Amino acid sequence: MSLPDSPALAYASAANPWFSWQYMNDNSSTVLAALGEHTLLTVEAVVVAAVVAVPLAVLAHWYRRLTGPILALSGVLYTLPSLALFALLAPFVGIGRLTVLIGLVLYALLMIVRNTLAGLGQVPEDVREAAQGMGYGRLASLLRIELPLALPGVVTGLRLATVSTVALATVGVLVGHGGLGQLISAGFHANYRAEITTATVLVVLLALVLDLMLAGAGRLLTPWLRRRAS
């Protein structure tokens, strides 16, 4: 998505406040478009990362010799600088929205894999043995017993990945698809404070809202934890 140039020139003769309702009113469509792109990038990246990371965590849980390599690979991907990662992806997918999306997915893998693996590791051994005694195979035990009990760990991983992705999505401005990051970058280039502040506050609020939504979903999906706490 290509966002319009910074509106700072329209206010060149006015003060340069840190927040301006006039800026919000005059550029509401631009701000909402950037917020929409940012939200969509975040949700898509976390969903795809979860689809990849949870099976990887299950493999690492079933086959202990894979735990080290899987965590090491996801850890290396997480430590790569964003500019270097985009440069590595460019020959294969070009420079565009897909580049940003793949980068965000790769960055989110570590947190989801590690926390899902930790959640699976906390399932009591006697529960697994009881499932086997009831005739559950490995896959049935995983789907019906272990993953539900590991949900707190999975949700924790999703929350961490989501908050991190909201912040990292701003880096997509390097290839023209940074959502709110484009407003922040434009504001810095034009030295227009209201644009910077507006976009920054929206990034923080988006992270908080998505985190609260996941926390609420986690509570709804784990009613036994609420009963235990009460």
N, C-alpha and C positions, 0 to 999 in steps of 0.2 A: 504494500500500500504506500503510495506516495503522498506525504502530507504537505500542505502548503508552506510557503516560506514563513519565517518568523514575522509576527505582526509588530515587532518592536519599532519599526520605522514609523508606523502610524501613531506612535506615542512618543516620538523623539522629543517633542517640545514639552512633554509633561514630565512629572516626577517619575522616578524609577523605584516604586515601592516593592516590598517583598511579596505583597499580595494585592491583587486588584480585582474587584468585582466587575469592573468595566472590561478587563481582559476576558474574564470568564463568560460574560454576556456576549461579547463580540466574537468569541472564538469557541463557543460551546460545541459546534459541530466538529471542529478539528480535535478538541479535547476528547470528546466522546468517541470519535473514530480511533484515536490513539489508545484510549482505554479499552475499547472493544478488541483491537488487534492484540494488545498486551494480554488481556484475559484469555483470548482464544489460543494464543501461543502457549501460555502457561498450562491451560487445561489439556490441550493436545499433547504437549510434551510429557506431562506427568502420567497421563493415561497410557501412552505408548511405552514410557519407561516402566510402568508397573506391569504391563503385559510381558515385557522382556525380563524384568528383574525378578519377579516372583518365581517363575520357572527356574531361573538360574539359582535362586536361593534354595529351592527344593532339590535341585541336582546336587548342590553343595552339601545339603543336609543328608541326602541319601548316600552320596559317595564322598567320604571325607577327604579323599586325596584331591578332589576338585576344589575344596574350600579355598586353599591358598591361591591357586591360579585365578579363580573367579574374583576373589577380593582384590588381588594384586592388579588384575587388568582393569577392573572398575575404578580402583584407586588411582592408577596411572592416568586414565581418561579424565578423572576429576581434577587432577593437578595440572593438566595442560592449559596454558594461557588461551583465552578465547580467540585471540587473533591468530595464534598458531593453529588452533583447531579448525578455524574457518579456512585457513590457507590449505590445510591438509584435505579438507572436504571439497574444496573448490574444483579440483580436476575431475572429480567424480559426479558431483551434483550441480556444479556451477555456483554462481553467486546470486543468492535470492532467499526467499522465505524458507525453502526446504533446508538450506544450509543452516539457518538459525534453529529450525525445529530439530534437526538431527543433533546439533551441538547441545541443545538443552536436554534432549533425551539422554545423551551420553553422560552429561554432568549429573543427572538425577539418579543414574543407576546405582551408584555406590550406597547412597543413603537408604534406598529401598531394599537392596540386596542385604546389606548388613543388618538392618533392623528386622527384616523378615526372617533371616537366618537365626537371629537372636530369639525371636518369638517362637520359632519351631524348636529351638534348643531348650526352651523353658517348659515344654509340654512334659509332664511327669512320665517317667518310664512305665510306671504301673498302669497308666491310662493306655499307653500303646499296647502293653501286654494284654490288657482287658479287651481291647479292640480285636487283637489277634485271636483271643479265646472265643470271641463271638463270631468268628469266621470272616472278619474283614481282611481283605487283601491290602497290599501296600497302598495302592491308589485310593481305594475306598476309605481306608483309615486316614489318609491325607486329607481327602475332600470333606469327610463327614466329622472327623474328630480333631486332627492336628491343626489344620488351617483355621477352623473356627476358634480354637483355643489360642492360636498364635495371632489372632486379629489385633490385639493391642499393639504388638510389635509392628505389624504391617501398617496400621494406621499411623503410628509414630513415624515410620519411614516416609509415608506419603505426606505427612504434615511438614517434615523437614525438607523433603524434596520440593514441595509446593512453594514454601517461603523462599527457598534458595532460588527456584526457577523464576519467581516474580522479580527478584533482584537481578538475576543474570540476563533476563530477557531484554533489559535495557541495553545490553552490549550489542544486540542485534542492529543497533543504529549504524554499526560499522559497514553493514551491507544493505542498509536502507529499510530494514524491517525490525525496528526496535520498539515499536509501540510508543509508550510514554517516554522511552529513552530518546526518541527523536525530538520531542519537545524540550527535554533537558538539554540536549546537545545544541538545539537551535537557540535556546535561551542563553547558554554560555557564549556562543559565537556572537550573539547580538548584545550581550551584557544586559539582558532583560530579566530582571529578578522575578517578576510575577510569573513568567512562563516556567522558570526553573522551580519555583516553590510549588506552583500548582501541580506540576507533573510529579514532583518528589512526594508530595503529600498523598497523591492518588496511588503511587506505588506502595507506600506504607499502608494505606487503607485497604488496598486490594489484597496485600499479603495477610493482613489481620482478618479480613472477611473470609477469605478462603480457608485460613487456618481454623477459624471458629466453626465454619461449616463442616470441615473434616472432623474436628473434635466432637461436634454434635452427632455426626454420623457414627463415629466410633462408639459413643455412649449408647446409641440406639441399637447397634449391632452386638453389643456385649452386655446384655442386661444382667448376667450373672455377676459381673463385677460391681454393678450398682447395689445388688442385693447383699453382696459380701461386705461392701463398705458400710451399709446401713445396719 
